[in-house]
Amino acid sequence: MGRGDSTPMDHEAADRMSAAAEREPDSATAQSGFDDRAQHAADRNEADDD
């Protein structure tokens, strides 16, 4: 799947990433802050749907 074929971030996926980061605070996801960026992306994508 190329970059143009990606699925927009939604809150369900962002919540899974946040939960994983909370379970494993030393993981790459938690350390990089990706879970926070995923939440912000989901918020933006939800606003785009309105």
C-alpha positions, -999 to 999 in steps of 0.1 A, spaced: 0 0 0 15 33 -10 12 66 8 -18 77 -14 -37 45 -4 -35 51 34 -65 51 57 -71 83 76 -65 81 114 -97 77 134 -104 78 171 -106 40 174 -71 35 160 -57 64 180 -73 50 212 -56 17 205 -22 34 202 -28 54 234 -37 23 253 -5 5 240 16 35 250 1 35 285 7 -3 288 43 0 277 56 35 286 91 26 274 79 15 239 88 35 208 52 46 204 52 61 239 86 76 238 81 93 204 48 109 213 31 92 183 0 84 204 -5 122 210 0 129 173 -25 101 164 -51 117 187 -46 151 170 -49 136 136 -81 118 145 -95 151 158 -86 168 125 -101 140 105 -133 141 125 -136 178 119 -130 173 82 -160 149 82 -184 176 94 
